[in-house]
């Protein structure tokens, strides 16, 4: 059982950030404590959002309270949405303190920068993630757009995806998962690829792999947060069982199976609402009733979390 500190966003209603991560981690047998970088009424796909973004001093003060009371015996650190450079620096400080206490700490960084060609955060965070957090990380989980920003590599094929992974290895990250990428291929944009790469820092041995899975239409939010949590949960359980490379690929198969199942359940739920879904609607213009229909069906799909059946197999690349 891992003891995890998760630092990311929080919403009162819906499933993104810590709201998407905590329940799956707990259901899979891990202890989870959370620090929220924001507390919003709902995610930003809705037409209105209320709430506060928390300062780095707030994040550090909460951690100081944990540390003062001896509550900081974490084996894993998970980070998601930071929102500003000061919070990235706060996470750097927390990661360093936790690594000082437990040098073998597993640090999973979901570098939340943007998606589909659009940044969610100030551009200065790209360099901070690349130069500050990535060298401390055990595992990073960027999407295609984020991986391209972090590595200055245009990802159009499995080969260019491998090059991006290699660049992140060069920065110091032993485990990389590009969570979803649209590649130039005969399948067009109806298929997504996950690309993973695990590197043994001692021997230099490397295993690179991919998983292909169908792309579902719709407006899903929180899938990256959910996937990072699922991946951490399975990797924490599997890594001690593998003497060599291979744990990451298996963890990705399990996490992908759960995520695909939850997204399919969400799609079916949205269709049952009979709310029309128009294509290519920008944030802020999507009807709230439609957005609500696409809230991830995490609780009704808990059986898919606790008992995943891998339906998409990894293959070496």
Secondary structure, DSSP 8 states (H G I E B T S, - for coil): --EEEEEEEEESSS-SHHHHHHHHHHHTT-EEEEEEEEEESS-TTSS---EEE--HHHHHHHHHHHHHTT----SEEEE----SHHHHHHHHHHHHHHHHH-TT-EEEE----EETTEESS-THHHHHIIIIIGGG-SEE---HHHHHHHHT----SHHHHHHHHHHHHHHT-SEEEEEEE--SSTTGGGEEEEEEEEE-TTT--EEEEEEEEE---S---SHHHHHHHHHHHHHHHHGGG-SSS-HHHHHHHHHHHHHHHHHHHHHHHHHHTT----SS--TTSS-HHHHHHTS--TTTTHHHHHT----S--EE-
